[in-house]
Amino acid sequence: MIQTVLFDLDGTIVDTNELIVQSFLHSLEGETPEPISRELIIPNMGRPLVEQMEFFTGKKEVEALISKYRTFNLAKHDELVQEFPNVRTVMAKLHEKGIKIGIVTSKIRITTLMGLKLCGLDDYVSVIVTVDDVKEPKPSPEGIFAALKELGSSAEEAMMVGDSHYDIEAAQNAGVTSVGVSWSWKGRSYLEQYNPDHIVDDMFDLLPLVGISSDVKAD
């Protein structure tokens, strides 16, 4: 029986997709060999920011670009971010039923907290593990292990929910149930390549996976 649900943040419970794309387009203008495109950005979403900047530019010194990205990202955050449909309702139901909820993300802590608060999800979350808290980001299982330890949970009773292969592989590496979300911008067929234990088409689909009736009103 699942007693703990760990969520990725961006693209999974909080819709930051457009914010991320615009932040990259802004910060990388004139900085890449060829003009950066949405089509190139989307497949790389989910990786730590420094890795993405190095990948897109071919440079090792990317601190100034990261600063430019984060300045734009913070300024536009509340304008462009919202939760995905039914996320708040489902998280409230999980919380009500005593399911432990955690966040394991490759995002930095300040914007993780901003997103959770903006979307009204912070009250349901008992532990947050960000890229600031680990040596090795996903697909390393380090963040999942850290969250489980803080929650007093075991891998056998936990699941990790995410929108990218980094989340699925981290779950598999940690020995927890892996769940992909089909609203990922990368698409359902992309997720299927990594053989998650489950793919959900709506947040309500999570409830029966943890033994809770899904007879709840949608947002």
C-alpha positions as CSV (number, residue, x, y, z in Angstrom):
1,M,0.0,0.0,0.0
2,I,1.3,3.4,-1.0
3,Q,1.7,5.7,2.0
4,T,4.0,8.4,0.5
5,V,3.7,10.3,-2.7
6,L,6.6,12.4,-4.0
7,F,6.1,14.9,-6.8
8,D,8.3,16.6,-9.2
9,L,7.3,20.3,-9.5
10,D,7.7,21.8,-13.0
11,G,5.5,20.3,-15.6
12,T,4.0,17.9,-13.1
13,I,1.9,19.7,-10.5
14,V,2.8,23.3,-11.3
15,D,2.6,24.5,-14.9
16,T,5.8,26.5,-15.3
17,N,6.3,25.3,-18.9
18,E,5.7,28.7,-20.6
19,L,7.8,30.5,-17.9
20,I,10.7,28.2,-18.5
21,V,10.6,28.5,-22.3
22,Q,10.4,32.3,-22.1
23,S,13.2,32.4,-19.6
24,F,15.5,30.5,-21.8
25,L,14.6,32.4,-24.9
26,H,15.3,35.7,-23.1
27,S,18.6,34.6,-21.4
28,L,20.0,32.8,-24.5
29,E,19.3,35.4,-27.1
30,G,22.5,36.0,-29.0
31,E,24.4,33.5,-26.8
32,T,24.1,30.3,-28.9
33,P,25.7,29.3,-32.2
34,E,22.2,29.0,-33.8
35,P,19.1,30.8,-32.5
36,I,17.5,28.8,-29.7
37,S,14.0,27.4,-30.3
38,R,11.1,26.1,-28.2
39,E,11.6,22.8,-30.0
40,L,15.1,22.5,-28.6
41,I,14.2,23.7,-25.1
42,I,11.3,21.3,-24.4
43,P,13.1,18.0,-24.7
44,N,15.7,19.2,-22.2
45,M,13.3,20.4,-19.5
46,G,13.8,18.6,-16.3
47,R,17.6,18.8,-16.3
48,P,19.4,21.1,-13.8
49,L,19.7,24.7,-15.1
50,V,23.5,24.7,-15.2
51,E,23.5,21.6,-17.4
52,Q,21.0,23.0,-19.8
53,M,23.0,26.3,-20.1
54,E,26.2,24.4,-20.8
55,F,24.4,22.2,-23.3
56,F,22.7,25.0,-25.2
57,T,25.8,27.3,-25.4
58,G,28.7,24.9,-25.4
59,K,30.3,27.0,-22.7
60,K,31.5,26.1,-19.2
61,E,31.2,29.6,-17.7
62,V,27.5,30.1,-17.6
63,E,27.0,32.0,-14.3
64,A,26.0,35.2,-16.0
65,L,23.4,33.5,-18.2
66,I,22.0,31.7,-15.2
67,S,21.7,35.0,-13.3
68,K,19.9,36.6,-16.4
69,Y,17.6,33.5,-16.5
70,R,16.7,33.7,-12.9
71,T,16.1,37.5,-12.9
72,F,13.6,37.1,-15.7
73,N,12.1,34.0,-14.2
74,L,11.4,35.6,-10.9
75,A,10.0,38.8,-12.5
76,K,7.6,36.8,-14.7
77,H,6.8,34.0,-12.2
78,D,3.4,34.9,-10.9
79,E,2.2,36.1,-14.3
80,L,3.0,32.8,-16.1
81,V,2.6,30.1,-13.5
82,Q,-0.5,28.1,-12.4
83,E,-1.3,24.6,-11.1
84,F,-2.4,21.9,-13.5
85,P,-6.1,20.9,-13.4
86,N,-7.3,19.1,-10.3
87,V,-3.8,19.2,-8.6
88,R,-5.0,21.1,-5.5
89,T,-8.1,18.9,-5.1
90,V,-6.1,15.7,-5.3
91,M,-3.3,16.8,-3.0
92,A,-5.9,17.9,-0.5
93,K,-7.5,14.5,-0.6
94,L,-4.2,12.7,-0.2
95,H,-3.3,15.0,2.7
96,E,-6.8,14.4,4.3
97,K,-6.3,10.6,4.1
98,G,-2.9,10.7,5.8
99,I,-0.7,10.2,2.7
100,K,2.7,11.8,3.2
101,I,3.5,14.3,0.4
102,G,6.9,15.5,-0.7
103,I,8.5,17.4,-3.5
104,V,11.7,16.3,-5.2
105,T,12.8,18.8,-7.8
106,S,15.8,19.9,-9.9
107,K,14.6,23.5,-9.3
108,I,16.2,25.9,-6.7
109,R,14.4,26.3,-3.4
110,I,13.3,29.9,-3.7
111,T,11.3,29.4,-6.9
112,T,10.0,26.0,-5.6
113,L,8.5,27.7,-2.6
114,M,7.1,30.5,-4.8
115,G,5.3,28.0,-7.1
116,L,3.8,26.0,-4.3
117,K,2.6,29.1,-2.4
118,L,1.2,30.7,-5.6
119,C,-0.8,27.6,-6.4
120,G,-2.0,27.0,-2.8
121,L,-0.2,23.7,-2.5
122,D,2.3,24.5,0.2
123,D,0.1,23.4,3.1
124,Y,-0.1,19.9,1.9
125,V,3.7,19.3,1.5
126,S,5.7,17.9,4.4
127,V,9.2,17.8,2.8
128,I,10.9,19.6,-0.1
129,V,14.1,18.4,-1.6
130,T,15.5,20.8,-4.3
131,V,18.6,20.8,-6.4
132,D,20.2,22.9,-3.6
133,D,19.9,20.0,-1.2
134,V,21.7,17.2,-3.2
135,K,25.1,16.5,-4.7
136,E,23.6,14.5,-7.6
137,P,20.3,15.6,-9.2
138,K,17.7,13.3,-10.8
139,P,18.0,10.7,-12.3
140,S,20.2,10.0,-9.2
141,P,17.9,8.6,-6.4
142,E,19.6,10.9,-3.8
143,G,16.8,13.4,-3.6
144,I,14.2,10.6,-3.3
145,F,16.2,8.9,-0.6
146,A,16.5,12.2,1.3
147,A,12.8,12.8,1.2
148,L,12.0,9.3,2.3
149,K,14.4,9.6,5.2
150,E,12.9,12.9,6.4
151,L,9.4,11.5,6.1
152,G,10.2,8.2,7.8
153,S,9.0,6.3,4.8
154,S,10.3,3.2,3.0
155,A,10.8,2.9,-0.8
156,E,8.3,0.0,-0.9
157,E,5.4,2.2,0.2
158,A,6.3,5.3,-1.9
159,M,5.8,6.6,-5.4
160,M,7.4,9.3,-7.5
161,V,5.3,11.3,-9.9
162,G,6.9,13.3,-12.7
163,D,6.8,14.5,-16.3
164,S,10.2,13.5,-17.5
165,H,12.5,10.5,-17.8
166,Y,14.7,12.0,-15.1
167,D,11.8,11.4,-12.7
168,I,11.0,7.9,-13.9
169,E,14.6,6.8,-13.8
170,A,15.2,8.4,-10.4
171,A,12.2,6.4,-9.1
172,Q,13.5,3.2,-10.7
173,N,16.9,3.8,-9.2
174,A,15.4,4.4,-5.8
175,G,13.1,1.4,-5.9
176,V,9.9,3.3,-5.6
177,T,6.8,3.1,-7.8
178,S,7.2,5.3,-10.9
179,V,4.4,7.4,-12.3
180,G,4.5,9.5,-15.4
181,V,2.0,12.3,-16.2
182,S,0.6,12.3,-19.8
183,W,0.2,16.1,-19.8
184,S,4.0,16.4,-20.1
185,W,5.0,18.6,-23.0
186,K,7.3,15.8,-24.1
187,G,4.3,13.6,-24.7
188,R,2.9,10.2,-23.6
189,S,5.0,8.2,-26.2
190,Y,8.1,9.8,-24.8
191,L,7.3,8.7,-21.3
192,E,6.4,5.2,-22.4
193,Q,9.9,4.6,-23.6
194,Y,11.1,4.6,-20.0
195,N,8.6,2.0,-18.8
196,P,7.1,3.8,-15.8
197,D,4.9,1.6,-13.6
198,H,1.9,3.8,-14.4
199,I,1.0,6.8,-16.6
200,V,-1.9,9.0,-15.4
201,D,-4.0,11.1,-17.7
202,D,-5.5,13.2,-14.9
203,M,-4.5,13.9,-11.3
204,F,-7.6,12.0,-10.2
205,D,-6.0,8.8,-11.6
206,L,-3.5,8.9,-8.7
207,L,-6.2,8.3,-6.1
208,P,-7.0,4.7,-6.9
209,L,-3.2,4.0,-7.1
210,V,-3.0,4.8,-3.4
211,G,-6.3,3.1,-2.5
212,I,-8.5,6.2,-2.3
213,S,-11.8,6.5,-4.1
214,S,-11.7,8.9,-7.0
215,D,-15.3,10.0,-6.4
216,V,-14.2,13.6,-5.8
217,K,-15.4,16.7,-7.6
218,A,-13.0,18.2,-10.2
219,D,-11.7,21.7,-9.9
